[in-house]
Every structure is written in structure tokens, then in C-alpha cells.
Amino acid sequence: MKIVKLSTDHLRVPLGKPARVSLTDPKPAAPDAVDVVVVHLETDTGIRGLGFTYVLGAGAAAVRGLIDGELSSVVMSEDPRDTDRLLARAESRFRASGFAGLAARAYCAIDVALWDATAKAAGVPLAKLLGGAKPGAAFVVSDAATAARDAADAIKAAKPFLKQGAAGVRVEVGGGDVQADAERVRAIQDGVGEEAWVACSADGRFDLSTALALTHFFEDVGVDVFEDPIPATDAIGYEKLARLAEVPIAVGSTFDTRDAFFKVIRDGTIRTVRPDVCRLGGITPLLKVAAVAEAYHVAVSPVRMPEVGVHLACGLASVPHVDCVSWLRDVFGGGAQIEGGKMKPSAELGLGIALDTSAIGKWQVK
């Protein structure tokens, strides 16, 4: 089986309600759209693969250009099942300029398409190909309590998913006012109820002393995990925080390389890592992180992309739950379903999703 054609679509999908994700500025503007670059892969056997990546803010045109140019030449005429070899070729192509960043985000779309085609060639859903660890996975509402939403709005957005069995809610913090963050977290915790799991995600916004103080407060109100509380580069700070904190710490949503994950996993200070499929460059590098994490009994919680995350969670024992994010619900047809309080992958082959042709008509960027 050989790849004979690779093409792309670029969609700019409205987010509707503010869905701020990056907290790198004191008062960042909430993006009103997410750019999605979709890859269509065709083989000489008639098997097709579908992949995608997303960009918030600038860079989508550059990502598409990399896929159509440099990265297309990496995989053309190759067997899509050679995922490890093709990742190595892509990383080698960008060794001088660096693979992390836009190149990795672009390759993610290709890598996901490779795995979609590989599972289809094997005649199974992707979750089955990855190991079939469980038929369904717990899911966490990850786009309801964004930093741009007040507590009442966040609770209202999360409630329908909690009624369907969501295990909990992810709350973004770090807006610049620590007291306001604390009050908002308390209000959301009260609003979703004691049975709901709550994670607070800071994207590295706090210094060590503030983060440590917040862990004590989070323990009091029943927060279950504190994600990326301090900058990812502060390894010594994370070691201290993990030793002193009363709330479990998770890290990795902004890590760009596998080595960054390998270090924190082997250091033994963190019990959950948060790899982003897009940042790492696709499913193939994430599987390498997951293998090392499992060896050290560290949980893996992939960031966003439930269209892929449900297969990782149901395929791998080390992935306990899926981020439930509704950004792309009108872009792809098929995919995961919520049944009996669990998110389950489609029984269709591969990813089990298809690009909705109406989405192209509404949101295509020429």
C-alpha cells in the first residue's frame, strides 16, 4: 500500500461563546474562531486516511503550506503503516530549523491520517488497533469553564454534559487576580456538586509561592488536580511543588518535545502528564510518551481533540479519560458517542469520522 495523493482543506470555525485557551498575556483576547487544517490521504489500494490539526491565532496558513510542501514530499509514495519511520523522516527534514512548533503541528494532521488509513487497512477502529483496553472511557468537560466565562455561565455550559455522565470539569485559572480565581473556582465547585471531578488548569501562569498557596485552597474546596501551575521550564519549582502540594499536580500541556515528558516522568515528581497531540506532532510521538509513562505508572491525559483522544483512551490502559471539547462538532460527522456515562469511539473503521461537506461550504479558507 502506497500513498498516491495528499490534499488539504483549511477551515476557520467560529467558536461562538468565548473560549480563551492561551493565558500568556495579562488580559488576553479570547479567540472567536479556531483554524482547522484537514488532510486527505489516498493510497493505491483505494484506502483513504483523514487527519487534522488546529491552530488558535496566527499560523494556520503556514501550517497548510508546510503540509502541501515539505511534509507532503516526506510521505508521498510511502506506506502509511510505516508511522515510526515517517515520523523520523519528518523530524530529520526539520532538524536544522527545529521540528517543534509549526512543523510538528502540521505533521500532526498527516500522522493522524496515517493512523486512520492504517486502522482501515487492518479492518478495525483505531482504538482496537491501539490495544482495545476498554470499550468506553470517562470524559471531562474541558471547554465549559474557560477563563473568559464567569462561574454561572461555566456551570450552565457544563450541566448538560454532567447529566450525561461526565466525570468532571476542567476550570481555567490565571486571569491575573488570584482572589477572583479562587472565588470562581469555589463557585464552580459548588455549582457542579461534590461528585464531579474538578481540575484547575493554569497554563504556567503562577509563580511557585502563589501556586503553592493555591494548592492549599484547592484542597479545602475539593479540587482534584492542579494542571501546569507554573512555567514548564521551572523543573526545580515543579519538584518542590509536587513534594509540598496537597493536590496532585499534572504537567505538559505546553510541552513541545517528547524529551520534556521523559524527564518529568523519570524524575518521579508528577503523577499525570498532559500531552497535546498537535504540539507533539501526532499520535506516533504521543504513543512513545504513553509507553514511558505506563512504565513509570504515570497517567496520560491528552489535551483536547476528543476525535483522537477517545481512541487513545479506549486503546491504552494508561489514558484514564477524554477531554470533551465541542469546537469541531459541526466539522466532522460520525465519531464518538456518549453512552452510559462513557465516551465511546465509533464502530466504523479508523477514526470513524468524515469531514462534513457543509462545513467546507461555510468555513473554507481559500
C-alpha positions, 0 to 999 in steps of 0.5 A: 500500500502506497500513498498516491495523493495528499490534499488539504482543506483549511477551515476557520470555525467560529467558536461562538461563546468565548473560549480563551485557551492561551493565558500568556498575556495579562488580559488576553483576547479570547479567540472567536474562531479556531483554524482547522487544517484537514488532510486527505490521504489516498493510497493505491489500494483505494484506502483513504486516511483523514487527519487534522490539526488546529491552530488558535491565532496566527499560523494556520496558513503556514501550517497548510503550506508546510503540509502541501510542501515539505511534509507532503514530499516526506510521505508521498509514495510511502506506506502509511503503516510505516508511522515510526519511520515517517515520523523520523523522516519528518523530524530529520527534514526539520532538524536544522530549523527545529521540528517543534512548533509549526512543523510538528503541528502540521505533521500532526494532521498527516500522522493522524491520517496515517493512523486512520488509513492504517486502522482501515487497512487492518479492518478495525477502529483505531482504538482496537488497533491501539490495544482495545483496553476498554470499550468506553472511557470517562470524559471531562468537560474541558471547554465549559469553564474557560477563563473568559466565562464567569462561574454561572455561565461555566456551570450552565455550559457544563450541566448538560454534559454532567447529566450525561455522565461526565466525570468532571470539569476542567476550570481555567485559572490565571486571569491575573487576580488570584482572589477572583480565581479562587472565588470562581473556582469555589463557585464552580465547585459548588455549582457542579456538586461534590461528585464531579471531578474538578481540575484547575488548569493554569497554563504556567501562569503562577509563580511557585509561592502563589501556586503553592498557596493555591494548592492549599485552597484547592484542597479545602474546596475539593479540587482534584488536580492542579494542571501546569501551575507554573512555567514548564521550564521551572523543573526545580519549582515543579519538584518542590511543588509536587513534594509540598502540594496537597493536590496532585499536580499534572504537567505538559500541556505546553510541552513541545518535545517528547524529551520534556515528558521523559524527564518529568516522568523519570524524575518521579515528581508528577503523577499525570502528564498532559500531552497535546497531540498537535504540539507533539506532532501526532499520535506516533510521538504521543504513543512513545510518551504513553509507553514511558509513562505506563512504565513509570505508572504515570497517567496520560491525559491528552489535551483536547481533540476528543476525535483522537483522544477517545481512541487513545483512551479506549486503546491504552490502559494508561489514558484514564479519560477524554477531554470533551471539547465541542469546537469541531462538532459541526466539522466532522460527522460520525465519531464518538458517542456518549453512552452510559456515562462513557465516551465511546469511539465509533464502530466504523473503521479508523477514526470513524469520522468524515469531514462534513461537506457543509462545513467546507461550504461555510468555513473554507479558507481559500 
